[in-house]
């Protein structure tokens, strides 16, 4: 996946996330909707991580296509 595809994927995920949130303003989400929202967050984190990896590799003079998507348990356990 190249940078443009990653940006498009991020836009799609954000649009779905916002649509789900807007559909329930003032109302609680169902368990399925909450699970989907959580899944969207993980997918967004993984996609952003891959995009950042590609950028870091590019800045280091390496091939950005060598970046690999990391599993959720890695991306979700980063410390800030």
Phi, psi and omega in degrees: 000128179270177185301318180297319178295321178296317178297319178296319180296318178300315179300318179296314181296317180296319179298318178294318179300311180294321178299318179294317179294316181294328181291347185233029178300123179080002179232145178287151176280150174289168178300320180294319179293320177297318179297319179295318178298318177297318179296319177300319179298318179293316179299319177297314179300317181293321181291316177298319179300316179296318178297318178294322177299315180299317180295317180296318178296318179299314180295332179274003180081016180257165179288119180297337179290352176281350178292144180231142178294131181268154180291156181305321183294336176280308184295322184281352181249017174296147175258140181270000000 
